[in-house]
Amino acid sequence: MSDTTKLNDGGAAFPIDRTRHDAFGLTKREWFAGMALAGLCQGYHDNEVIADTIAANAFDIADSMIEVGEDVAPHE
């Protein structure tokens, strides 16, 4: 990805009043990554995996969720 390409972060996970400049909340990407991280950590009970690798995998899952979510019609 080039430096000029904006990453699709999915927007706000919990939309808030954007007129407040002291609170912006999480993006959907951050929220999804956190949820994926919780699941990924369930499988590791020792130090065999580096934390950076697990975190990178969580964000890969989050990015996939956002991409797939764009193709799925919302429930009406």
Secondary structure, DSSP 8 states (H G I E B T S, - for coil): --TTS-----SBSS---TT-TT----BHHHHHHHHHHHHHHTT--SSSS-HHHHHHHHHHHHHHHHHHHHHS----
